[in-house]
Amino acid sequence: MSEKEGGATRRRTVKFDDPEAAAFYGRLKDFSVRNRVTRVYDLEIDDTEMRMTLLGSWMLVRNRDTGAVSLFERDYANGLWNGIDHAAVFGSIRLWPVIGVQDFDSDALRMHLMRKLYRDAGADGIVRAAKRRRSDAVYRNIAAGMEYADAVDEARPLEEKAVAEITRAQTVFSRRLFGEPVVKPRRSRGGKRSGTARGYVAPAALTNGLKGIRAAFHRHFRDPELFRAILSMDYRGMTLADYVHYAGNREGVLKVCRERKNLLPLLPFVRRDQWGDDDFLSQRRWTDPSGPLSSPEFTAETQPATPSRASHWGTFEPFPDRASFQWLARSRNTVVREWVRHHKDPLAASIMAEINLPRKTPAVVAGKMVRAVAEALQLLRAFEIEPETVREGMIIAFRAYAAGWARLNEREGYRRLSSAVRSDSNASLVMDYLIHRGFAAGLPARNATWESLVRRSREWHEETTPDFQIDDGIERTWDSLVGPQVLDGCRVEPVTASTALRAEGKAMHHCVGGYAGPCAEGRYRVFHIDEPDGTRSTLGVHIAEGKAFFDQLRGPANSDPSKAARKVANRIVSMYSAALDEAAADIIRAMGEAA
């Protein structure tokens, strides 16, 4: 993008055939210079406020007296700051855990800046105008006697040329601002080396700027009490967007923290304006079938997803009785978090209340049980089995489950217990056996031990015939939103037909062949995973409420999968959830265009 003249380097002048694209490019340059978007961040502190400006485009302000946090976004055209509720760019600034800044963090920051520049410079308006010109030309051509197909072909260049010029303007500007990948010849030994031509903002400047932003936040903006409360909701990760979201109702968060700290994990799924209500955590509010929880407004949230909301979908429903809510209200924070992460099912809370675990039950066991109960309920619904018809059997089985862990704790101590609980996968195997065979046979018996149920389950899975199926034998096919691909070196193949599903069950010696019904109805998806060393496993994904949930991952003969397979399985589930979101967005867009 440069040339030498008299020993000096100057930028080439960029010319555009379309005057609108030229004007658009001029606005981009003008906005970037006047608003100093090349400065990654600025920090200003005075007697009343602390202000941090990001890329000359967004500003975070904290009042030193009240601790209130406000967000502002700059209007490039006039340079004024406008108050906003949230900004997606803050989601790319990770505050916790405190680890090194990654390349994708810098890429996200760059992406948000370019999107704002393009939007404020009017890219969308230019493209819409080009589409209108094309549509008008199509109507004129048809009125002049052209066939529809010929009219469209004749008018198409009007839009394509404008879009191509705008895209070129965006590309040229982005490369000048942030540099561009280049391949340079080596000066010795031949060959070529890749690199990045220097732009006005070097990659290292973005990386160092992100580090500086995080350091400035922890030094000047962080409210320790609020920060600890947010980590109690989800300790796995926090971005600046998450912090600002909760700081928007700081008093409500701290009120819940003081009254029922264990129930903080509920907040990410409830509208901010309700956190501070005096009856927010009242038993009446959470059990009234016609109360606030029955209204979508209770969980409707316009703010960006927090870590919890992004990973675990769903809305609250009124609890069926007081005992169910009392169980949740008395549970430890880690147990509440597991309940929230796994469908927020009030029936799961009701079953846990009836199981009535001893108070000395370790939280790791109680949390694992909540997850197992929630997954068992999802599996029952996938096979259209009414949970209440097998409720008694479930309670007997899970009481045996808790008793089994209690015996291990007595024999070998908590350290061994904790390790065994985290790696255990027998609960899903036992429930699989009970759903397909045990409940119908009147099992489990009241005096059954967990060890006996595990043994029966393993025997049944080993004896399951390759042709086992619970459907009617009708051949079915279905689509998968995640297609065949290679992830982390593992080959992933969706199973999309009942014939292939039975073949998978036969090859892997487990009962996945019986899942054709839920798959055909869109409630379940199955994937085959092949690792580079030949290790195989089968992934089951449950689909509900427009989201995908991990259900089970099994090796041959229901053996435990490898760590590599688990990592790939989690990626597939995330990809399927994202694909479902995109499909829903496409439907909404199509409905809007039709209207």
ROMARSE-631255 format. One line per 10 residues: number of its first residue (from 1); for each residue z, x negated, y of C-alpha. Coordinates in Angstrom, 1 decimal. Example, Ala and Ser with C-alpha at 12.3 -4.5 7.8 and 13.67 -1.06 7.14 Angstrom:
1) 7.8,-12.3,-4.5 ~ 7.1,-13.7,-1.1;
This chain:
1) 0.0,0.0,0.0 ~ -0.3,-3.0,2.3 ~ -2.8,-5.5,3.5 ~ -2.7,-9.0,5.1 ~ -4.1,-9.6,8.6 ~ -3.4,-12.9,10.4 ~ -0.6,-13.7,8.1 ~ 1.2,-10.4,8.8 ~ 1.7,-7.5,6.5 ~ 1.0,-4.0,7.7;
11) 0.9,-0.5,6.1 ~ -2.4,1.0,5.5 ~ -3.1,4.2,7.4 ~ -3.2,7.2,5.0 ~ -6.0,9.7,5.6 ~ -6.2,13.2,4.2 ~ -9.3,15.5,4.0 ~ -7.1,18.5,4.5 ~ -5.6,18.8,8.0 ~ -2.7,20.8,6.7;
21) -1.9,18.0,4.3 ~ -2.1,15.5,7.1 ~ 0.2,17.6,9.3 ~ 2.6,18.0,6.3 ~ 2.7,14.2,5.8 ~ 3.4,13.7,9.5 ~ 6.3,16.1,9.3 ~ 7.7,14.2,6.3 ~ 7.6,10.9,8.3 ~ 9.1,12.5,11.4;
31) 11.9,14.2,9.6 ~ 12.9,11.0,7.6 ~ 13.0,8.9,10.8 ~ 14.8,11.3,13.1 ~ 17.4,12.3,10.5 ~ 18.0,8.8,9.1 ~ 17.5,9.8,5.5 ~ 17.2,6.2,4.4 ~ 20.9,5.6,5.0 ~ 22.6,6.5,1.7;
41) 26.0,7.5,3.2 ~ 28.1,7.2,6.4 ~ 31.8,7.7,6.7 ~ 33.5,8.8,9.9 ~ 37.3,9.3,10.3 ~ 39.1,10.6,13.4 ~ 42.5,12.3,14.1 ~ 41.4,15.7,12.8 ~ 38.6,15.3,10.3 ~ 37.0,13.0,7.8;
51) 33.2,13.3,7.5 ~ 30.9,11.8,4.9 ~ 27.2,12.1,5.4 ~ 24.8,11.7,2.5 ~ 21.2,10.6,3.1 ~ 21.4,12.1,6.6 ~ 20.9,15.5,5.0 ~ 24.3,16.7,3.7 ~ 27.8,16.4,5.1 ~ 31.2,16.8,3.5;
61) 34.1,17.4,5.9 ~ 37.8,17.5,5.2 ~ 40.4,18.8,7.7 ~ 43.2,16.3,7.7 ~ 45.9,19.0,8.6 ~ 45.0,21.8,6.1 ~ 43.1,19.8,3.5 ~ 40.2,22.4,3.7 ~ 36.8,21.0,2.6 ~ 33.6,22.2,4.1;
71) 29.9,21.6,3.3 ~ 27.0,21.3,5.8 ~ 23.3,20.8,5.4 ~ 21.1,19.4,8.2 ~ 18.1,21.4,9.5 ~ 15.5,18.6,9.8 ~ 13.5,20.5,12.5 ~ 16.3,20.6,15.1 ~ 18.8,18.1,13.7 ~ 21.6,20.7,13.6;
81) 24.2,21.1,10.8 ~ 24.5,24.5,9.1 ~ 27.5,25.5,6.9 ~ 26.7,26.1,3.3 ~ 28.7,27.2,0.2 ~ 27.3,24.5,-2.2 ~ 24.6,21.9,-2.5 ~ 23.1,20.9,-5.8 ~ 22.9,17.3,-4.7 ~ 26.7,16.9,-5.1;
91) 26.3,17.6,-8.8 ~ 24.7,14.2,-9.2 ~ 27.8,12.4,-7.9 ~ 30.2,12.0,-10.8 ~ 33.9,11.6,-9.9 ~ 35.4,11.6,-13.4 ~ 35.4,9.8,-15.7 ~ 35.1,6.7,-13.5 ~ 32.3,4.8,-15.2 ~ 29.4,2.8,-13.9;
101) 26.6,4.5,-12.0 ~ 23.7,5.2,-14.3 ~ 20.0,5.2,-13.5 ~ 19.7,9.0,-13.9 ~ 22.4,9.4,-11.2 ~ 20.2,7.6,-8.7 ~ 17.1,9.5,-9.9 ~ 18.9,12.8,-9.4 ~ 19.9,11.8,-5.8 ~ 16.4,10.8,-5.0;
111) 15.0,14.1,-6.5 ~ 17.3,16.3,-4.4 ~ 16.4,14.4,-1.2 ~ 12.6,14.7,-1.8 ~ 12.9,18.4,-2.7 ~ 14.7,19.1,0.6 ~ 12.1,17.1,2.6 ~ 9.2,18.9,0.9 ~ 10.8,22.3,1.4 ~ 11.7,21.8,5.1;
121) 8.2,20.3,5.8 ~ 6.7,23.5,4.5 ~ 5.1,22.5,1.2 ~ 5.7,25.9,-0.4 ~ 4.2,27.7,2.6 ~ 1.0,25.6,2.4 ~ 0.5,26.3,-1.3 ~ 1.2,30.1,-0.8 ~ -1.4,30.1,2.0 ~ -3.9,28.4,-0.2;
131) -3.3,31.0,-3.0 ~ -3.8,33.8,-0.4 ~ -7.1,32.3,0.7 ~ -8.3,32.0,-2.9 ~ -7.3,35.7,-3.5 ~ -9.1,36.8,-0.4 ~ -12.2,34.9,-1.4 ~ -12.1,36.5,-4.9 ~ -12.1,40.0,-3.3 ~ -14.9,39.1,-0.9;
141) -17.0,37.7,-3.7 ~ -16.5,40.8,-5.8 ~ -17.3,43.0,-2.9 ~ -20.5,41.0,-2.5 ~ -21.5,41.9,-6.0 ~ -20.3,39.0,-8.1 ~ -18.8,39.3,-11.6 ~ -15.1,38.9,-11.7 ~ -15.2,35.6,-13.7 ~ -17.8,34.1,-11.3;
151) -15.8,35.3,-8.3 ~ -12.7,33.5,-9.6 ~ -14.6,30.3,-10.4 ~ -16.2,30.3,-6.9 ~ -12.9,30.7,-5.1 ~ -10.7,28.4,-7.3 ~ -11.5,25.2,-5.3 ~ -10.0,26.7,-2.2 ~ -6.6,26.5,-3.8 ~ -7.1,23.4,-6.0;
161) -8.1,21.2,-3.1 ~ -5.1,22.2,-1.0 ~ -2.7,21.7,-3.8 ~ -4.2,18.3,-4.7 ~ -3.9,17.1,-1.1 ~ -0.3,18.3,-0.8 ~ 0.5,16.6,-4.1 ~ -1.1,13.4,-2.9 ~ 0.8,13.5,0.4 ~ 4.1,14.0,-1.6;
171) 3.3,11.1,-3.9 ~ 2.3,8.7,-1.1 ~ 5.4,9.5,0.9 ~ 7.7,9.2,-2.0 ~ 6.3,5.8,-3.0 ~ 6.6,4.5,0.6 ~ 10.2,5.7,0.8 ~ 11.5,4.5,-2.6 ~ 8.8,2.1,-3.8 ~ 6.4,2.5,-6.7;
181) 6.1,1.0,-10.2 ~ 3.6,-1.9,-10.2 ~ 2.3,-4.4,-12.7 ~ 1.9,-7.9,-11.4 ~ 0.1,-10.8,-13.1 ~ 2.5,-13.6,-14.3 ~ 2.0,-16.9,-12.5 ~ 2.4,-18.8,-15.7 ~ 1.8,-18.4,-19.4 ~ -0.5,-15.4,-18.8;
191) 0.4,-11.8,-19.3 ~ 1.8,-9.3,-16.9 ~ 5.2,-8.2,-15.7 ~ 6.2,-4.9,-14.4 ~ 8.4,-4.1,-11.4 ~ 8.8,-1.9,-8.4 ~ 7.0,-2.4,-5.1 ~ 9.6,-2.4,-2.3 ~ 10.1,0.9,-0.4 ~ 12.4,1.6,2.6;
201) 15.2,2.5,0.2 ~ 15.6,0.0,-2.7 ~ 16.9,1.2,-6.1 ~ 19.9,-1.0,-5.7 ~ 20.8,0.7,-2.4 ~ 21.0,4.1,-4.1 ~ 23.1,2.7,-6.9 ~ 25.5,0.9,-4.5 ~ 25.5,3.9,-2.2 ~ 26.7,6.2,-5.0;
211) 29.5,3.7,-5.8 ~ 30.5,3.7,-2.2 ~ 30.5,7.5,-2.0 ~ 32.7,7.8,-5.1 ~ 35.1,5.1,-3.7 ~ 35.2,6.9,-0.3 ~ 36.0,10.2,-2.0 ~ 38.9,8.8,-4.0 ~ 40.3,6.9,-1.0 ~ 39.9,9.6,1.7;
221) 39.0,13.0,0.4 ~ 40.7,13.5,-2.9 ~ 43.7,16.0,-3.0 ~ 45.7,14.6,-5.9 ~ 47.3,18.0,-6.8 ~ 44.0,19.8,-6.8 ~ 42.3,17.0,-8.7 ~ 44.9,17.1,-11.5 ~ 44.5,20.9,-11.7 ~ 40.7,20.6,-12.1;
231) 41.1,18.1,-14.9 ~ 43.4,20.6,-16.6 ~ 40.5,23.0,-16.8 ~ 38.1,20.4,-18.3 ~ 39.0,16.8,-18.5 ~ 35.6,15.7,-19.9 ~ 33.8,15.5,-16.6 ~ 33.9,16.3,-12.9 ~ 31.3,16.0,-10.2 ~ 31.6,16.3,-6.5;
241) 30.1,19.7,-6.7 ~ 32.8,20.8,-9.1 ~ 35.5,19.5,-6.8 ~ 34.1,21.2,-3.7 ~ 33.7,24.5,-5.7 ~ 37.4,24.6,-6.5 ~ 38.4,23.2,-3.1 ~ 36.8,26.4,-1.7 ~ 39.9,28.3,-2.9 ~ 42.4,25.5,-3.1;
251) 45.4,27.9,-2.7 ~ 44.2,30.1,-5.5 ~ 43.8,27.2,-7.9 ~ 47.3,25.8,-7.0 ~ 48.8,29.3,-7.3 ~ 47.6,29.6,-10.9 ~ 48.7,26.0,-11.5 ~ 52.2,26.9,-10.4 ~ 52.5,30.2,-12.2 ~ 50.5,29.6,-15.4;
261) 49.2,26.1,-15.6 ~ 48.1,26.7,-19.2 ~ 45.7,29.4,-18.1 ~ 43.8,27.1,-15.7 ~ 40.8,26.9,-18.1 ~ 40.0,30.5,-17.3 ~ 39.1,29.8,-13.7 ~ 35.6,28.4,-14.1 ~ 34.5,31.8,-15.4 ~ 36.1,34.0,-12.7;
271) 34.9,34.5,-9.1 ~ 36.8,32.4,-6.6 ~ 37.9,35.2,-4.4 ~ 40.0,36.6,-7.3 ~ 42.1,33.5,-8.1 ~ 44.7,34.1,-5.5 ~ 45.3,37.8,-6.3 ~ 48.9,38.6,-7.0 ~ 48.0,40.5,-10.2 ~ 45.3,38.0,-11.3;
281) 47.1,37.0,-14.4 ~ 48.9,40.3,-15.0 ~ 48.9,41.8,-18.5 ~ 47.7,45.1,-17.2 ~ 44.6,43.6,-15.6 ~ 43.5,41.7,-18.7 ~ 44.1,44.6,-21.2 ~ 42.9,47.6,-19.2 ~ 39.6,48.8,-20.8 ~ 38.4,50.3,-17.5;
291) 39.9,47.6,-15.3 ~ 38.4,44.6,-13.5 ~ 37.4,42.7,-16.7 ~ 35.1,45.6,-17.6 ~ 33.0,45.0,-14.5 ~ 30.4,42.2,-14.3 ~ 31.6,41.4,-10.8 ~ 34.7,39.8,-12.4 ~ 32.8,36.9,-13.8 ~ 29.7,37.0,-11.6;
301) 29.5,33.6,-9.9 ~ 27.0,32.4,-7.4 ~ 28.3,28.8,-7.4 ~ 26.6,26.1,-9.5 ~ 27.9,25.7,-13.1 ~ 31.0,23.6,-13.6 ~ 31.2,21.4,-16.7 ~ 32.8,24.3,-18.7 ~ 30.3,26.9,-17.6 ~ 27.4,24.6,-18.3;
311) 28.5,23.9,-21.9 ~ 30.1,27.2,-22.9 ~ 28.5,30.5,-21.9 ~ 30.0,34.0,-21.9 ~ 32.0,36.5,-19.9 ~ 35.4,38.0,-20.4 ~ 36.1,41.3,-22.0 ~ 39.3,43.3,-21.9 ~ 41.8,42.3,-24.6 ~ 42.3,45.0,-27.2;
321) 46.1,45.1,-26.9 ~ 49.0,43.4,-25.2 ~ 49.8,41.2,-28.1 ~ 46.4,39.5,-27.8 ~ 46.8,38.6,-24.1 ~ 50.4,37.6,-24.7 ~ 49.3,35.1,-27.4 ~ 46.8,33.6,-24.9 ~ 49.4,33.5,-22.0 ~ 51.9,31.7,-24.2;
331) 49.4,29.2,-25.7 ~ 49.2,25.6,-24.6 ~ 46.5,24.4,-22.2 ~ 44.5,22.7,-25.0 ~ 44.5,25.9,-27.1 ~ 43.4,28.1,-24.2 ~ 40.6,25.6,-23.5 ~ 39.4,25.9,-27.1 ~ 39.4,29.7,-26.9 ~ 37.4,29.6,-23.6;
341) 34.9,27.1,-25.0 ~ 34.2,29.2,-28.1 ~ 32.9,32.6,-26.9 ~ 36.1,33.9,-25.1 ~ 36.3,36.4,-27.9 ~ 39.3,38.9,-27.5 ~ 39.1,39.7,-31.2 ~ 39.7,36.0,-31.9 ~ 42.8,36.3,-29.7 ~ 43.9,39.4,-31.5;
351) 43.6,37.7,-34.9 ~ 45.5,34.6,-33.7 ~ 48.3,36.9,-32.4 ~ 48.6,38.6,-35.8 ~ 48.6,35.2,-37.6 ~ 51.6,34.3,-35.4 ~ 51.7,30.6,-35.8 ~ 55.1,28.9,-35.7 ~ 55.9,27.5,-32.3 ~ 56.2,24.0,-33.8;
361) 52.5,24.1,-34.9 ~ 50.7,21.1,-33.3 ~ 48.3,22.0,-30.6 ~ 45.5,20.1,-32.4 ~ 45.9,22.5,-35.4 ~ 46.2,25.6,-33.2 ~ 43.0,24.6,-31.2 ~ 41.1,24.0,-34.4 ~ 42.1,27.4,-35.8 ~ 41.0,29.1,-32.6;
371) 37.6,27.5,-33.0 ~ 37.4,28.3,-36.7 ~ 38.3,32.0,-36.1 ~ 35.8,32.3,-33.3 ~ 33.0,30.8,-35.4 ~ 33.9,32.9,-38.4 ~ 33.6,36.1,-36.2 ~ 30.2,34.9,-34.9 ~ 29.0,34.3,-38.5 ~ 30.2,37.8,-39.5;
381) 28.3,39.4,-36.7 ~ 25.2,37.3,-37.5 ~ 25.2,38.9,-40.9 ~ 26.0,42.4,-39.4 ~ 29.4,42.5,-41.1 ~ 32.0,44.4,-39.1 ~ 34.9,42.0,-38.6 ~ 37.6,44.7,-38.8 ~ 36.5,45.5,-42.4 ~ 37.5,42.0,-43.5;
391) 40.3,41.3,-41.0 ~ 43.1,41.3,-43.5 ~ 41.3,38.7,-45.7 ~ 40.6,36.5,-42.6 ~ 44.3,36.6,-41.7 ~ 45.4,35.6,-45.2 ~ 42.8,32.8,-45.3 ~ 43.8,31.4,-41.9 ~ 47.5,31.6,-42.6 ~ 46.8,29.5,-45.7;
401) 44.8,27.2,-43.5 ~ 47.8,26.7,-41.1 ~ 50.2,26.2,-44.0 ~ 47.9,23.5,-45.5 ~ 48.0,21.5,-42.3 ~ 51.8,22.0,-42.1 ~ 52.2,20.5,-45.6 ~ 50.0,17.5,-44.6 ~ 52.1,17.0,-41.5 ~ 55.3,16.9,-43.5;
411) 53.9,14.5,-46.0 ~ 52.0,12.0,-43.9 ~ 53.0,12.6,-40.3 ~ 51.2,13.6,-37.1 ~ 48.8,10.6,-36.8 ~ 47.3,11.3,-40.1 ~ 47.3,15.0,-39.4 ~ 45.5,14.6,-36.1 ~ 42.8,12.4,-37.6 ~ 42.2,14.8,-40.5;
421) 42.1,17.9,-38.4 ~ 39.4,16.4,-36.0 ~ 37.1,15.5,-38.9 ~ 37.7,18.5,-41.1 ~ 34.8,20.9,-41.8 ~ 36.3,22.9,-44.7 ~ 37.0,26.0,-42.6 ~ 33.3,26.9,-42.1 ~ 32.6,26.2,-45.8 ~ 35.4,28.5,-46.9;
431) 34.3,31.3,-44.5 ~ 30.8,30.9,-45.7 ~ 32.0,31.4,-49.3 ~ 34.3,34.4,-48.4 ~ 31.5,36.1,-46.4 ~ 28.9,35.8,-49.2 ~ 31.2,36.3,-52.2 ~ 34.9,36.2,-51.7 ~ 35.6,39.2,-49.5 ~ 33.5,41.4,-51.8;
441) 35.5,40.2,-54.8 ~ 38.8,41.1,-53.1 ~ 39.6,37.5,-52.1 ~ 41.6,35.7,-50.9 ~ 44.8,36.7,-52.8 ~ 47.9,37.0,-50.7 ~ 49.5,34.0,-52.4 ~ 46.3,31.9,-52.1 ~ 46.7,28.3,-50.9 ~ 44.2,26.6,-48.6;
451) 43.6,23.9,-51.3 ~ 42.6,26.7,-53.8 ~ 40.3,28.3,-51.3 ~ 38.6,24.9,-50.6 ~ 38.2,24.3,-54.3 ~ 36.7,27.7,-55.0 ~ 34.4,27.3,-52.0 ~ 33.1,23.9,-53.2 ~ 32.6,25.2,-56.7 ~ 30.6,28.2,-55.4;
461) 28.5,26.0,-53.2 ~ 27.8,23.6,-56.0 ~ 26.9,26.5,-58.4 ~ 24.8,28.4,-55.8 ~ 21.3,28.7,-57.2 ~ 18.4,27.2,-55.2 ~ 16.9,30.7,-54.9 ~ 20.1,32.2,-53.4 ~ 19.4,34.7,-50.7 ~ 21.1,37.8,-49.3;
471) 18.0,39.3,-47.7 ~ 15.6,41.7,-49.3 ~ 13.0,39.1,-50.3 ~ 10.6,40.1,-47.6 ~ 8.7,37.1,-46.2 ~ 9.5,36.7,-42.5 ~ 8.5,34.2,-39.8 ~ 10.0,33.5,-36.4 ~ 9.5,31.2,-33.4 ~ 11.6,28.3,-32.3;
481) 11.9,27.4,-28.6 ~ 12.5,23.8,-29.6 ~ 9.6,22.3,-31.5 ~ 9.2,19.4,-33.9 ~ 10.0,16.1,-32.2 ~ 11.8,12.7,-32.6 ~ 15.3,12.3,-31.0 ~ 17.1,9.0,-31.2 ~ 14.9,7.9,-34.0 ~ 15.6,11.1,-36.1;
491) 12.8,13.5,-36.9 ~ 13.7,17.1,-36.1 ~ 11.8,20.0,-37.7 ~ 12.5,23.7,-37.0 ~ 12.5,26.0,-40.0 ~ 10.5,29.0,-39.0 ~ 9.8,31.0,-42.1 ~ 11.8,32.5,-44.9 ~ 9.8,30.6,-47.5 ~ 10.6,27.3,-45.8;
501) 14.2,28.3,-45.4 ~ 14.6,28.9,-49.1 ~ 12.9,25.6,-49.8 ~ 15.4,23.9,-47.4 ~ 18.2,25.5,-49.3 ~ 16.8,24.3,-52.6 ~ 16.1,20.8,-51.5 ~ 19.5,20.4,-49.8 ~ 21.5,22.3,-52.4 ~ 23.2,24.7,-50.0;
511) 23.0,28.4,-49.1 ~ 20.9,28.2,-45.9 ~ 18.2,30.1,-47.7 ~ 20.2,33.3,-47.1 ~ 19.9,33.1,-43.4 ~ 16.4,34.5,-43.1 ~ 17.6,37.9,-41.8 ~ 19.6,36.6,-38.8 ~ 16.7,34.1,-38.0 ~ 14.1,36.8,-38.0;
521) 16.2,38.9,-35.7 ~ 16.6,36.1,-33.2 ~ 20.3,35.6,-33.9 ~ 20.1,32.3,-35.7 ~ 17.9,29.1,-35.9 ~ 17.8,26.4,-38.5 ~ 16.6,22.8,-38.0 ~ 16.0,20.0,-40.6 ~ 17.0,16.5,-39.4 ~ 15.6,13.3,-41.1;
531) 17.3,10.0,-40.0 ~ 15.3,6.7,-40.1 ~ 17.1,5.6,-43.2 ~ 16.2,8.8,-45.1 ~ 19.5,10.6,-44.7 ~ 18.9,14.3,-44.4 ~ 20.9,17.2,-42.9 ~ 20.5,20.8,-41.9 ~ 21.6,22.3,-38.5 ~ 22.5,25.9,-38.0;
541) 22.4,27.3,-34.4 ~ 23.9,30.6,-33.5 ~ 22.3,32.5,-30.6 ~ 24.2,35.1,-28.6 ~ 24.4,36.2,-24.9 ~ 21.3,34.3,-24.0 ~ 22.8,31.0,-25.1 ~ 22.7,28.7,-28.2 ~ 25.9,27.7,-29.9 ~ 26.5,25.0,-32.6;
551) 27.4,26.7,-35.9 ~ 27.2,24.2,-38.7 ~ 25.7,20.8,-39.7 ~ 25.5,20.0,-43.4 ~ 24.2,17.2,-45.5 ~ 23.0,17.6,-49.2 ~ 25.3,19.8,-51.2 ~ 27.3,20.6,-48.1 ~ 28.4,16.9,-47.6 ~ 29.6,15.8,-44.2;
561) 26.8,14.6,-41.8 ~ 26.5,11.2,-40.2 ~ 27.5,10.5,-36.6 ~ 23.8,10.0,-35.7 ~ 23.0,13.5,-37.0 ~ 25.9,15.0,-35.1 ~ 24.6,13.4,-31.9 ~ 21.1,14.7,-32.5 ~ 22.5,18.2,-33.4 ~ 24.4,18.4,-30.1;
571) 21.2,17.5,-28.2 ~ 19.2,20.2,-30.1 ~ 21.8,22.9,-29.2 ~ 21.7,21.8,-25.5 ~ 17.9,21.8,-25.5 ~ 17.8,25.3,-27.1 ~ 20.2,26.7,-24.5 ~ 18.1,25.2,-21.7 ~ 14.9,26.7,-23.3 ~ 16.6,30.1,-23.5;
581) 17.5,29.8,-19.8 ~ 13.9,28.9,-18.9 ~ 12.5,31.8,-21.0 ~ 14.8,34.2,-19.2 ~ 13.7,32.8,-15.8 ~ 10.1,33.2,-16.8 ~ 10.7,36.9,-17.6 ~ 12.4,37.5,-14.3 ~ 9.6,35.7,-12.4 ~ 7.0,37.8,-14.3;
591) 8.9,41.0,-13.5 ~ 9.0,40.0,-9.8 ~ 5.3,39.3,-9.7 ~ 4.5,42.6,-11.4 ~ 6.6,44.4,-8.9;
